[in-house]
Amino acid sequence: RPGLACVERIEKYQDSFLLAFEHYINYRKHHVTHFWPKLLMKVTDLRMIGACHASRFLHMKVECPTDFVLGSVRGLD
């Protein structure tokens, strides 16, 4: 991702989490019917949550009071 700091460190953590998750999935007995489709649906839900969060964050940035910003810039003249 653009602007991401400590990329190697984050990739290392992601790899360890992925390995732990893979180990958990492979050694757990799945008594849930249609386990994999349900798991994929949860991934989609997580992406939707992330998209909603990003949308709210962008709204917060757009709703910033422009009078305050313009007043600050004019005061620098």
mmCIF file of the N, C-alpha and C atoms, coordinates in Angstrom:
data_MODEL
# 
_entry.id   MODEL 
# 
loop_
_atom_site.group_PDB 
_atom_site.id 
_atom_site.type_symbol 
_atom_site.label_atom_id 
_atom_site.label_alt_id 
_atom_site.label_comp_id 
_atom_site.label_asym_id 
_atom_site.label_entity_id 
_atom_site.label_seq_id 
_atom_site.pdbx_PDB_ins_code 
_atom_site.Cartn_x 
_atom_site.Cartn_y 
_atom_site.Cartn_z 
_atom_site.occupancy 
_atom_site.B_iso_or_equiv 
_atom_site.pdbx_formal_charge 
_atom_site.auth_seq_id 
_atom_site.auth_comp_id 
_atom_site.auth_asym_id 
_atom_site.auth_atom_id 
_atom_site.pdbx_PDB_model_num 
ATOM 1   N N  . ARG A 1 1  ? 0.836   -1.181  0.000  1.00 0.00 ? 1  ARG A N  1 
ATOM 2   C CA . ARG A 1 1  ? 0.000   0.000   0.000  1.00 0.00 ? 1  ARG A CA 1 
ATOM 3   C C  . ARG A 1 1  ? 0.877   1.239   0.000  1.00 0.00 ? 1  ARG A C  1 
ATOM 4   N N  . PRO A 1 2  ? 0.447   2.264   -0.676 1.00 0.00 ? 2  PRO A N  1 
ATOM 5   C CA . PRO A 1 2  ? 1.247   3.492   -0.719 1.00 0.00 ? 2  PRO A CA 1 
ATOM 6   C C  . PRO A 1 2  ? 1.370   4.124   0.668  1.00 0.00 ? 2  PRO A C  1 
ATOM 7   N N  . GLY A 1 3  ? 2.562   4.563   0.991  1.00 0.00 ? 3  GLY A N  1 
ATOM 8   C CA . GLY A 1 3  ? 2.792   5.241   2.254  1.00 0.00 ? 3  GLY A CA 1 
ATOM 9   C C  . GLY A 1 3  ? 2.899   4.331   3.465  1.00 0.00 ? 3  GLY A C  1 
ATOM 10  N N  . LEU A 1 4  ? 2.928   3.043   3.248  1.00 0.00 ? 4  LEU A N  1 
ATOM 11  C CA . LEU A 1 4  ? 3.006   2.090   4.352  1.00 0.00 ? 4  LEU A CA 1 
ATOM 12  C C  . LEU A 1 4  ? 4.431   2.048   4.891  1.00 0.00 ? 4  LEU A C  1 
ATOM 13  N N  . ALA A 1 5  ? 4.564   2.197   6.190  1.00 0.00 ? 5  ALA A N  1 
ATOM 14  C CA . ALA A 1 5  ? 5.882   2.150   6.821  1.00 0.00 ? 5  ALA A CA 1 
ATOM 15  C C  . ALA A 1 5  ? 6.137   0.743   7.355  1.00 0.00 ? 5  ALA A C  1 
ATOM 16  N N  . CYS A 1 6  ? 7.384   0.369   7.474  1.00 0.00 ? 6  CYS A N  1 
ATOM 17  C CA . CYS A 1 6  ? 7.788   -0.936  8.035  1.00 0.00 ? 6  CYS A CA 1 
ATOM 18  C C  . CYS A 1 6  ? 7.167   -2.100  7.262  1.00 0.00 ? 6  CYS A C  1 
ATOM 19  N N  . VAL A 1 7  ? 7.290   -2.094  5.959  1.00 0.00 ? 7  VAL A N  1 
ATOM 20  C CA . VAL A 1 7  ? 6.668   -3.108  5.104  1.00 0.00 ? 7  VAL A CA 1 
ATOM 21  C C  . VAL A 1 7  ? 7.158   -4.506  5.459  1.00 0.00 ? 7  VAL A C  1 
ATOM 22  N N  . GLU A 1 8  ? 8.457   -4.664  5.643  1.00 0.00 ? 8  GLU A N  1 
ATOM 23  C CA . GLU A 1 8  ? 9.006   -5.988  5.935  1.00 0.00 ? 8  GLU A CA 1 
ATOM 24  C C  . GLU A 1 8  ? 8.461   -6.528  7.255  1.00 0.00 ? 8  GLU A C  1 
ATOM 25  N N  . ARG A 1 9  ? 8.358   -5.670  8.235  1.00 0.00 ? 9  ARG A N  1 
ATOM 26  C CA . ARG A 1 9  ? 7.855   -6.088  9.545  1.00 0.00 ? 9  ARG A CA 1 
ATOM 27  C C  . ARG A 1 9  ? 6.388   -6.519  9.444  1.00 0.00 ? 9  ARG A C  1 
ATOM 28  N N  . ILE A 1 10 ? 5.595   -5.762  8.715  1.00 0.00 ? 10 ILE A N  1 
ATOM 29  C CA . ILE A 1 10 ? 4.176   -6.093  8.542  1.00 0.00 ? 10 ILE A CA 1 
ATOM 30  C C  . ILE A 1 10 ? 4.022   -7.400  7.782  1.00 0.00 ? 10 ILE A C  1 
ATOM 31  N N  . GLU A 1 11 ? 4.820   -7.592  6.726  1.00 0.00 ? 11 GLU A N  1 
ATOM 32  C CA . GLU A 1 11 ? 4.759   -8.848  5.968  1.00 0.00 ? 11 GLU A CA 1 
ATOM 33  C C  . GLU A 1 11 ? 5.143   -10.034 6.847  1.00 0.00 ? 11 GLU A C  1 
ATOM 34  N N  . LYS A 1 12 ? 6.103   -9.830  7.728  1.00 0.00 ? 12 LYS A N  1 
ATOM 35  C CA . LYS A 1 12 ? 6.516   -10.902 8.645  1.00 0.00 ? 12 LYS A CA 1 
ATOM 36  C C  . LYS A 1 12 ? 5.354   -11.286 9.565  1.00 0.00 ? 12 LYS A C  1 
ATOM 37  N N  . TYR A 1 13 ? 4.674   -10.286 10.125 1.00 0.00 ? 13 TYR A N  1 
ATOM 38  C CA . TYR A 1 13 ? 3.513   -10.557 10.978 1.00 0.00 ? 13 TYR A CA 1 
ATOM 39  C C  . TYR A 1 13 ? 2.395   -11.229 10.194 1.00 0.00 ? 13 TYR A C  1 
ATOM 40  N N  . GLN A 1 14 ? 2.141   -10.760 8.984  1.00 0.00 ? 14 GLN A N  1 
ATOM 41  C CA . GLN A 1 14 ? 1.091   -11.362 8.161  1.00 0.00 ? 14 GLN A CA 1 
ATOM 42  C C  . GLN A 1 14 ? 1.400   -12.825 7.874  1.00 0.00 ? 14 GLN A C  1 
ATOM 43  N N  . ASP A 1 15 ? 2.655   -13.119 7.569  1.00 0.00 ? 15 ASP A N  1 
ATOM 44  C CA . ASP A 1 15 ? 3.042   -14.508 7.300  1.00 0.00 ? 15 ASP A CA 1 
ATOM 45  C C  . ASP A 1 15 ? 2.836   -15.393 8.529  1.00 0.00 ? 15 ASP A C  1 
ATOM 46  N N  . SER A 1 16 ? 3.195   -14.872 9.699  1.00 0.00 ? 16 SER A N  1 
ATOM 47  C CA . SER A 1 16 ? 3.018   -15.689 10.909 1.00 0.00 ? 16 SER A CA 1 
ATOM 48  C C  . SER A 1 16 ? 1.538   -15.891 11.222 1.00 0.00 ? 16 SER A C  1 
ATOM 49  N N  . PHE A 1 17 ? 0.708   -14.875 11.011 1.00 0.00 ? 17 PHE A N  1 
ATOM 50  C CA . PHE A 1 17 ? -0.736  -15.029 11.220 1.00 0.00 ? 17 PHE A CA 1 
ATOM 51  C C  . PHE A 1 17 ? -1.330  -16.005 10.218 1.00 0.00 ? 17 PHE A C  1 
ATOM 52  N N  . LEU A 1 18 ? -0.893  -15.920 8.977  1.00 0.00 ? 18 LEU A N  1 
ATOM 53  C CA . LEU A 1 18 ? -1.392  -16.823 7.947  1.00 0.00 ? 18 LEU A CA 1 
ATOM 54  C C  . LEU A 1 18 ? -1.007  -18.265 8.261  1.00 0.00 ? 18 LEU A C  1 
ATOM 55  N N  . LEU A 1 19 ? 0.210   -18.475 8.704  1.00 0.00 ? 19 LEU A N  1 
ATOM 56  C CA . LEU A 1 19 ? 0.666   -19.816 9.068  1.00 0.00 ? 19 LEU A CA 1 
ATOM 57  C C  . LEU A 1 19 ? -0.133  -20.365 10.255 1.00 0.00 ? 19 LEU A C  1 
ATOM 58  N N  . ALA A 1 20 ? -0.371  -19.530 11.255 1.00 0.00 ? 20 ALA A N  1 
ATOM 59  C CA . ALA A 1 20 ? -1.165  -19.962 12.414 1.00 0.00 ? 20 ALA A CA 1 
ATOM 60  C C  . ALA A 1 20 ? -2.595  -20.292 11.996 1.00 0.00 ? 20 ALA A C  1 
ATOM 61  N N  . PHE A 1 21 ? -3.173  -19.475 11.127 1.00 0.00 ? 21 PHE A N  1 
ATOM 62  C CA . PHE A 1 21 ? -4.534  -19.730 10.653 1.00 0.00 ? 21 PHE A CA 1 
ATOM 63  C C  . PHE A 1 21 ? -4.597  -21.021 9.841  1.00 0.00 ? 21 PHE A C  1 
ATOM 64  N N  . GLU A 1 22 ? -3.615  -21.223 8.979  1.00 0.00 ? 22 GLU A N  1 
ATOM 65  C CA . GLU A 1 22 ? -3.566  -22.446 8.175  1.00 0.00 ? 22 GLU A CA 1 
ATOM 66  C C  . GLU A 1 22 ? -3.448  -23.676 9.081  1.00 0.00 ? 22 GLU A C  1 
ATOM 67  N N  . HIS A 1 23 ? -2.605  -23.587 10.091 1.00 0.00 ? 23 HIS A N  1 
ATOM 68  C CA . HIS A 1 23 ? -2.450  -24.689 11.045 1.00 0.00 ? 23 HIS A CA 1 
ATOM 69  C C  . HIS A 1 23 ? -3.769  -24.966 11.762 1.00 0.00 ? 23 HIS A C  1 
ATOM 70  N N  . TYR A 1 24 ? -4.429  -23.920 12.195 1.00 0.00 ? 24 TYR A N  1 
ATOM 71  C CA . TYR A 1 24 ? -5.709  -24.056 12.894 1.00 0.00 ? 24 TYR A CA 1 
ATOM 72  C C  . TYR A 1 24 ? -6.755  -24.710 11.999 1.00 0.00 ? 24 TYR A C  1 
ATOM 73  N N  . ILE A 1 25 ? -6.845  -24.273 10.762 1.00 0.00 ? 25 ILE A N  1 
ATOM 74  C CA . ILE A 1 25 ? -7.841  -24.807 9.829  1.00 0.00 ? 25 ILE A CA 1 
ATOM 75  C C  . ILE A 1 25 ? -7.558  -26.272 9.513  1.00 0.00 ? 25 ILE A C  1 
ATOM 76  N N  . ASN A 1 26 ? -6.295  -26.610 9.295  1.00 0.00 ? 26 ASN A N  1 
ATOM 77  C CA . ASN A 1 26 ? -5.952  -27.977 8.910  1.00 0.00 ? 26 ASN A CA 1 
ATOM 78  C C  . ASN A 1 26 ? -6.142  -28.989 10.039 1.00 0.00 ? 26 ASN A C  1 
ATOM 79  N N  . TYR A 1 27 ? -5.984  -28.566 11.276 1.00 0.00 ? 27 TYR A N  1 
ATOM 80  C CA . TYR A 1 27 ? -6.044  -29.515 12.382 1.00 0.00 ? 27 TYR A CA 1 
ATOM 81  C C  . TYR A 1 27 ? -7.341  -29.452 13.182 1.00 0.00 ? 27 TYR A C  1 
ATOM 82  N N  . ARG A 1 28 ? -8.212  -28.558 12.828 1.00 0.00 ? 28 ARG A N  1 
ATOM 83  C CA . ARG A 1 28 ? -9.507  -28.448 13.506 1.00 0.00 ? 28 ARG A CA 1 
ATOM 84  C C  . ARG A 1 28 ? -10.523 -29.304 12.763 1.00 0.00 ? 28 ARG A C  1 
ATOM 85  N N  . LYS A 1 29 ? -11.339 -29.996 13.502 1.00 0.00 ? 29 LYS A N  1 
ATOM 86  C CA . LYS A 1 29 ? -12.401 -30.779 12.864 1.00 0.00 ? 29 LYS A CA 1 
ATOM 87  C C  . LYS A 1 29 ? -13.562 -29.843 12.568 1.00 0.00 ? 29 LYS A C  1 
ATOM 88  N N  . HIS A 1 30 ? -13.978 -29.845 11.338 1.00 0.00 ? 30 HIS A N  1 
ATOM 89  C CA . HIS A 1 30 ? -15.030 -28.930 10.903 1.00 0.00 ? 30 HIS A CA 1 
ATOM 90  C C  . HIS A 1 30 ? -16.382 -29.613 11.008 1.00 0.00 ? 30 HIS A C  1 
ATOM 91  N N  . HIS A 1 31 ? -17.139 -29.233 12.021 1.00 0.00 ? 31 HIS A N  1 
ATOM 92  C CA . HIS A 1 31 ? -18.481 -29.773 12.190 1.00 0.00 ? 31 HIS A CA 1 
ATOM 93  C C  . HIS A 1 31 ? -19.521 -28.832 11.588 1.00 0.00 ? 31 HIS A C  1 
ATOM 94  N N  . VAL A 1 32 ? -19.054 -27.761 11.008 1.00 0.00 ? 32 VAL A N  1 
ATOM 95  C CA . VAL A 1 32 ? -19.954 -26.790 10.397 1.00 0.00 ? 32 VAL A CA 1 
ATOM 96  C C  . VAL A 1 32 ? -20.167 -27.191 8.942  1.00 0.00 ? 32 VAL A C  1 
ATOM 97  N N  . THR A 1 33 ? -21.436 -27.288 8.550  1.00 0.00 ? 33 THR A N  1 
ATOM 98  C CA . THR A 1 33 ? -21.703 -27.619 7.149  1.00 0.00 ? 33 THR A CA 1 
ATOM 99  C C  . THR A 1 33 ? -21.321 -26.429 6.282  1.00 0.00 ? 33 THR A C  1 
ATOM 100 N N  . HIS A 1 34 ? -20.789 -26.723 5.137  1.00 0.00 ? 34 HIS A N  1 
ATOM 101 C CA . HIS A 1 34 ? -20.364 -25.693 4.168  1.00 0.00 ? 34 HIS A CA 1 
ATOM 102 C C  . HIS A 1 34 ? -19.368 -24.721 4.804  1.00 0.00 ? 34 HIS A C  1 
ATOM 103 N N  . PHE A 1 35 ? -18.347 -25.262 5.441  1.00 0.00 ? 35 PHE A N  1 
ATOM 104 C CA . PHE A 1 35 ? -17.373 -24.439 6.170  1.00 0.00 ? 35 PHE A CA 1 
ATOM 105 C C  . PHE A 1 35 ? -16.667 -23.439 5.259  1.00 0.00 ? 35 PHE A C  1 
ATOM 106 N N  . TRP A 1 36 ? -16.116 -23.894 4.137  1.00 0.00 ? 36 TRP A N  1 
ATOM 107 C CA . TRP A 1 36 ? -15.328 -23.014 3.273  1.00 0.00 ? 36 TRP A CA 1 
ATOM 108 C C  . TRP A 1 36 ? -16.159 -21.912 2.634  1.00 0.00 ? 36 TRP A C  1 
ATOM 109 N N  . PRO A 1 37 ? -17.347 -22.201 2.115  1.00 0.00 ? 37 PRO A N  1 
ATOM 110 C CA . PRO A 1 37 ? -18.152 -21.086 1.587  1.00 0.00 ? 37 PRO A CA 1 
ATOM 111 C C  . PRO A 1 37 ? -18.493 -20.047 2.659  1.00 0.00 ? 37 PRO A C  1 
ATOM 112 N N  . LYS A 1 38 ? -18.780 -20.503 3.876  1.00 0.00 ? 38 LYS A N  1 
ATOM 113 C CA . LYS A 1 38 ? -19.085 -19.566 4.954  1.00 0.00 ? 38 LYS A CA 1 
ATOM 114 C C  . LYS A 1 38 ? -17.860 -18.733 5.318  1.00 0.00 ? 38 LYS A C  1 
ATOM 115 N N  . LEU A 1 39 ? -16.693 -19.370 5.295  1.00 0.00 ? 39 LEU A N  1 
ATOM 116 C CA . LEU A 1 39 ? -15.464 -18.640 5.585  1.00 0.00 ? 39 LEU A CA 1 
ATOM 117 C C  . LEU A 1 39 ? -15.217 -17.564 4.530  1.00 0.00 ? 39 LEU A C  1 
ATOM 118 N N  . LEU A 1 40 ? -15.421 -17.907 3.270  1.00 0.00 ? 40 LEU A N  1 
ATOM 119 C CA . LEU A 1 40 ? -15.249 -16.919 2.203  1.00 0.00 ? 40 LEU A CA 1 
ATOM 120 C C  . LEU A 1 40 ? -16.250 -15.774 2.332  1.00 0.00 ? 40 LEU A C  1 
ATOM 121 N N  . MET A 1 41 ? -17.453 -16.079 2.766  1.00 0.00 ? 41 MET A N  1 
ATOM 122 C CA . MET A 1 41 ? -18.440 -15.023 2.977  1.00 0.00 ? 41 MET A CA 1 
ATOM 123 C C  . MET A 1 41 ? -17.993 -14.076 4.087  1.00 0.00 ? 41 MET A C  1 
ATOM 124 N N  . LYS A 1 42 ? -17.335 -14.601 5.097  1.00 0.00 ? 42 LYS A N  1 
ATOM 125 C CA . LYS A 1 42 ? -16.828 -13.745 6.177  1.00 0.00 ? 42 LYS A CA 1 
ATOM 126 C C  . LYS A 1 42 ? -15.729 -12.823 5.666  1.00 0.00 ? 42 LYS A C  1 
ATOM 127 N N  . VAL A 1 43 ? -14.902 -13.322 4.754  1.00 0.00 ? 43 VAL A N  1 
ATOM 128 C CA . VAL A 1 43 ? -13.864 -12.476 4.163  1.00 0.00 ? 43 VAL A CA 1 
ATOM 129 C C  . VAL A 1 43 ? -14.516 -11.320 3.414  1.00 0.00 ? 43 VAL A C  1 
ATOM 130 N N  . THR A 1 44 ? -15.584 -11.620 2.686  1.00 0.00 ? 44 THR A N  1 
ATOM 131 C CA . THR A 1 44 ? -16.318 -10.574 1.979  1.00 0.00 ? 44 THR A CA 1 
ATOM 132 C C  . THR A 1 44 ? -16.893 -9.569  2.970  1.00 0.00 ? 44 THR A C  1 
ATOM 133 N N  . ASP A 1 45 ? -17.430 -10.061 4.085  1.00 0.00 ? 45 ASP A N  1 
ATOM 134 C CA . ASP A 1 45 ? -17.957 -9.163  5.119  1.00 0.00 ? 45 ASP A CA 1 
ATOM 135 C C  . ASP A 1 45 ? -16.858 -8.253  5.665  1.00 0.00 ? 45 ASP A C  1 
ATOM 136 N N  . LEU A 1 46 ? -15.678 -8.807  5.885  1.00 0.00 ? 46 LEU A N  1 
ATOM 137 C CA . LEU A 1 46 ? -14.568 -7.999  6.388  1.00 0.00 ? 46 LEU A CA 1 
ATOM 138 C C  . LEU A 1 46 ? -14.164 -6.925  5.387  1.00 0.00 ? 46 LEU A C  1 
ATOM 139 N N  . ARG A 1 47 ? -14.171 -7.266  4.111  1.00 0.00 ? 47 ARG A N  1 
ATOM 140 C CA . ARG A 1 47 ? -13.856 -6.263  3.087  1.00 0.00 ? 47 ARG A CA 1 
ATOM 141 C C  . ARG A 1 47 ? -14.897 -5.156  3.077  1.00 0.00 ? 47 ARG A C  1 
ATOM 142 N N  . MET A 1 48 ? -16.163 -5.525  3.247  1.00 0.00 ? 48 MET A N  1 
ATOM 143 C CA . MET A 1 48 ? -17.236 -4.533  3.278  1.00 0.00 ? 48 MET A CA 1 
ATOM 144 C C  . MET A 1 48 ? -17.070 -3.594  4.470  1.00 0.00 ? 48 MET A C  1 
ATOM 145 N N  . ILE A 1 49 ? -16.713 -4.158  5.615  1.00 0.00 ? 49 ILE A N  1 
ATOM 146 C CA . ILE A 1 49 ? -16.478 -3.333  6.801  1.00 0.00 ? 49 ILE A CA 1 
ATOM 147 C C  . ILE A 1 49 ? -15.332 -2.358  6.540  1.00 0.00 ? 49 ILE A C  1 
ATOM 148 N N  . GLY A 1 50 ? -14.268 -2.848  5.920  1.00 0.00 ? 50 GLY A N  1 
ATOM 149 C CA . GLY A 1 50 ? -13.136 -1.982  5.592  1.00 0.00 ? 50 GLY A CA 1 
ATOM 150 C C  . GLY A 1 50 ? -13.521 -0.875  4.630  1.00 0.00 ? 50 GLY A C  1 
ATOM 151 N N  . ALA A 1 51 ? -14.338 -1.197  3.631  1.00 0.00 ? 51 ALA A N  1 
ATOM 152 C CA . ALA A 1 51 ? -14.784 -0.195  2.661  1.00 0.00 ? 51 ALA A CA 1 
ATOM 153 C C  . ALA A 1 51 ? -15.666 0.852   3.334  1.00 0.00 ? 51 ALA A C  1 
ATOM 154 N N  . CYS A 1 52 ? -16.550 0.421   4.227  1.00 0.00 ? 52 CYS A N  1 
ATOM 155 C CA . CYS A 1 52 ? -17.412 1.368   4.950  1.00 0.00 ? 52 CYS A CA 1 
ATOM 156 C C  . CYS A 1 52 ? -16.576 2.283   5.838  1.00 0.00 ? 52 CYS A C  1 
ATOM 157 N N  . HIS A 1 53 ? -15.573 1.714   6.475  1.00 0.00 ? 53 HIS A N  1 
ATOM 158 C CA . HIS A 1 53 ? -14.697 2.514   7.333  1.00 0.00 ? 53 HIS A CA 1 
ATOM 159 C C  . HIS A 1 53 ? -13.966 3.558   6.496  1.00 0.00 ? 53 HIS A C  1 
ATOM 160 N N  . ALA A 1 54 ? -13.450 3.154   5.349  1.00 0.00 ? 54 ALA A N  1 
ATOM 161 C CA . ALA A 1 54 ? -12.739 4.092   4.482  1.00 0.00 ? 54 ALA A CA 1 
ATOM 162 C C  . ALA A 1 54 ? -13.669 5.198   4.007  1.00 0.00 ? 54 ALA A C  1 
ATOM 163 N N  . SER A 1 55 ? -14.907 4.840   3.669  1.00 0.00 ? 55 SER A N  1 
ATOM 164 C CA . SER A 1 55 ? -15.879 5.834   3.224  1.00 0.00 ? 55 SER A CA 1 
ATOM 165 C C  . SER A 1 55 ? -16.170 6.848   4.328  1.00 0.00 ? 55 SER A C  1 
ATOM 166 N N  . ARG A 1 56 ? -16.344 6.367   5.545  1.00 0.00 ? 56 ARG A N  1 
ATOM 167 C CA . ARG A 1 56 ? -16.601 7.285   6.664  1.00 0.00 ? 56 ARG A CA 1 
ATOM 168 C C  . ARG A 1 56 ? -15.407 8.188   6.913  1.00 0.00 ? 56 ARG A C  1 
ATOM 169 N N  . PHE A 1 57 ? -14.220 7.641   6.800  1.00 0.00 ? 57 PHE A N  1 
ATOM 170 C CA . PHE A 1 57 ? -13.015 8.439   7.006  1.00 0.00 ? 57 PHE A CA 1 
ATOM 171 C C  . PHE A 1 57 ? -12.925 9.542   5.965  1.00 0.00 ? 57 PHE A C  1 
ATOM 172 N N  . LEU A 1 58 ? -13.218 9.213   4.701  1.00 0.00 ? 58 LEU A N  1 
ATOM 173 C CA . LEU A 1 58 ? -13.177 10.225  3.649  1.00 0.00 ? 58 LEU A CA 1 
ATOM 174 C C  . LEU A 1 58 ? -14.244 11.285  3.874  1.00 0.00 ? 58 LEU A C  1 
ATOM 175 N N  . HIS A 1 59 ? -15.418 10.892  4.355  1.00 0.00 ? 59 HIS A N  1 
ATOM 176 C CA . HIS A 1 59 ? -16.464 11.867  4.676  1.00 0.00 ? 59 HIS A CA 1 
ATOM 177 C C  . HIS A 1 59 ? -15.987 12.820  5.766  1.00 0.00 ? 59 HIS A C  1 
ATOM 178 N N  . MET A 1 60 ? -15.289 12.282  6.746  1.00 0.00 ? 60 MET A N  1 
ATOM 179 C CA . MET A 1 60 ? -14.784 13.124  7.826  1.00 0.00 ? 60 MET A CA 1 
ATOM 180 C C  . MET A 1 60 ? -13.806 14.150  7.281  1.00 0.00 ? 60 MET A C  1 
ATOM 181 N N  . LYS A 1 61 ? -12.974 13.750  6.343  1.00 0.00 ? 61 LYS A N  1 
ATOM 182 C CA . LYS A 1 61 ? -12.011 14.679  5.769  1.00 0.00 ? 61 LYS A CA 1 
ATOM 183 C C  . LYS A 1 61 ? -12.711 15.742  4.936  1.00 0.00 ? 61 LYS A C  1 
ATOM 184 N N  . VAL A 1 62 ? -13.753 15.362  4.191  1.00 0.00 ? 62 VAL A N  1 
ATOM 185 C CA . VAL A 1 62 ? -14.468 16.295  3.325  1.00 0.00 ? 62 VAL A CA 1 
ATOM 186 C C  . VAL A 1 62 ? -15.269 17.290  4.153  1.00 0.00 ? 62 VAL A C  1 
ATOM 187 N N  . GLU A 1 63 ? -15.803 16.858  5.286  1.00 0.00 ? 63 GLU A N  1 
ATOM 188 C CA . GLU A 1 63 ? -16.639 17.716  6.108  1.00 0.00 ? 63 GLU A CA 1 
ATOM 189 C C  . GLU A 1 63 ? -15.833 18.661  6.999  1.00 0.00 ? 63 GLU A C  1 
ATOM 190 N N  . CYS A 1 64 ? -14.548 18.735  6.797  1.00 0.00 ? 64 CYS A N  1 
ATOM 191 C CA . CYS A 1 64 ? -13.703 19.640  7.566  1.00 0.00 ? 64 CYS A CA 1 
ATOM 192 C C  . CYS A 1 64 ? -14.145 21.076  7.278  1.00 0.00 ? 64 CYS A C  1 
ATOM 193 N N  . PRO A 1 65 ? -14.290 21.918  8.288  1.00 0.00 ? 65 PRO A N  1 
ATOM 194 C CA . PRO A 1 65 ? -14.753 23.293  8.053  1.00 0.00 ? 65 PRO A CA 1 
ATOM 195 C C  . PRO A 1 65 ? -13.752 24.080  7.222  1.00 0.00 ? 65 PRO A C  1 
ATOM 196 N N  . THR A 1 66 ? -14.180 24.510  6.044  1.00 0.00 ? 66 THR A N  1 
ATOM 197 C CA . THR A 1 66 ? -13.280 25.216  5.128  1.00 0.00 ? 66 THR A CA 1 
ATOM 198 C C  . THR A 1 66 ? -13.000 26.632  5.594  1.00 0.00 ? 66 THR A C  1 
ATOM 199 N N  . ASP A 1 67 ? -13.920 27.259  6.335  1.00 0.00 ? 67 ASP A N  1 
ATOM 200 C CA . ASP A 1 67 ? -13.683 28.618  6.820  1.00 0.00 ? 67 ASP A CA 1 
ATOM 201 C C  . ASP A 1 67 ? -12.465 28.663  7.729  1.00 0.00 ? 67 ASP A C  1 
ATOM 202 N N  . PHE A 1 68 ? -12.320 27.651  8.564  1.00 0.00 ? 68 PHE A N  1 
ATOM 203 C CA . PHE A 1 68 ? -11.176 27.587  9.461  1.00 0.00 ? 68 PHE A CA 1 
ATOM 204 C C  . PHE A 1 68 ? -9.884  27.458  8.668  1.00 0.00 ? 68 PHE A C  1 
ATOM 205 N N  . VAL A 1 69 ? -9.903  26.599  7.664  1.00 0.00 ? 69 VAL A N  1 
ATOM 206 C CA . VAL A 1 69 ? -8.709  26.374  6.846  1.00 0.00 ? 69 VAL A CA 1 
ATOM 207 C C  . VAL A 1 69 ? -8.364  27.632  6.072  1.00 0.00 ? 69 VAL A C  1 
ATOM 208 N N  . LEU A 1 70 ? -9.351  28.261  5.446  1.00 0.00 ? 70 LEU A N  1 
ATOM 209 C CA . LEU A 1 70 ? -9.100  29.481  4.678  1.00 0.00 ? 70 LEU A CA 1 
ATOM 210 C C  . LEU A 1 70 ? -8.632  30.610  5.586  1.00 0.00 ? 70 LEU A C  1 
ATOM 211 N N  . GLY A 1 71 ? -9.192  30.706  6.784  1.00 0.00 ? 71 GLY A N  1 
ATOM 212 C CA . GLY A 1 71 ? -8.762  31.736  7.728  1.00 0.00 ? 71 GLY A CA 1 
ATOM 213 C C  . GLY A 1 71 ? -7.320  31.542  8.140  1.00 0.00 ? 71 GLY A C  1 
ATOM 214 N N  . SER A 1 72 ? -6.913  30.320  8.308  1.00 0.00 ? 72 SER A N  1 
ATOM 215 C CA . SER A 1 72 ? -5.529  30.035  8.683  1.00 0.00 ? 72 SER A CA 1 
ATOM 216 C C  . SER A 1 72 ? -4.577  30.413  7.570  1.00 0.00 ? 72 SER A C  1 
ATOM 217 N N  . VAL A 1 73 ? -4.974  30.126  6.325  1.00 0.00 ? 73 VAL A N  1 
ATOM 218 C CA . VAL A 1 73 ? -4.115  30.441  5.178  1.00 0.00 ? 73 VAL A CA 1 
ATOM 219 C C  . VAL A 1 73 ? -4.039  31.943  4.984  1.00 0.00 ? 73 VAL A C  1 
ATOM 220 N N  . ARG A 1 74 ? -5.162  32.642  5.134  1.00 0.00 ? 74 ARG A N  1 
ATOM 221 C CA . ARG A 1 74 ? -5.170  34.099  4.961  1.00 0.00 ? 74 ARG A CA 1 
ATOM 222 C C  . ARG A 1 74 ? -4.343  34.784  6.049  1.00 0.00 ? 74 ARG A C  1 
ATOM 223 N N  . GLY A 1 75 ? -4.310  34.207  7.222  1.00 0.00 ? 75 GLY A N  1 
ATOM 224 C CA . GLY A 1 75 ? -3.537  34.788  8.313  1.00 0.00 ? 75 GLY A CA 1 
ATOM 225 C C  . GLY A 1 75 ? -2.043  34.699  8.079  1.00 0.00 ? 75 GLY A C  1 
ATOM 226 N N  . LEU A 1 76 ? -1.619  33.845  7.139  1.00 0.00 ? 76 LEU A N  1 
ATOM 227 C CA . LEU A 1 76 ? -0.192  33.691  6.847  1.00 0.00 ? 76 LEU A CA 1 
ATOM 228 C C  . LEU A 1 76 ? 0.326   34.762  5.908  1.00 0.00 ? 76 LEU A C  1 
ATOM 229 N N  . ASP A 1 77 ? -0.587  35.493  5.250  1.00 0.00 ? 77 ASP A N  1 
ATOM 230 C CA . ASP A 1 77 ? -0.156  36.519  4.277  1.00 0.00 ? 77 ASP A CA 1 
ATOM 231 C C  . ASP A 1 77 ? 0.584   37.646  4.922  1.00 0.00 ? 77 ASP A C  1 
# 
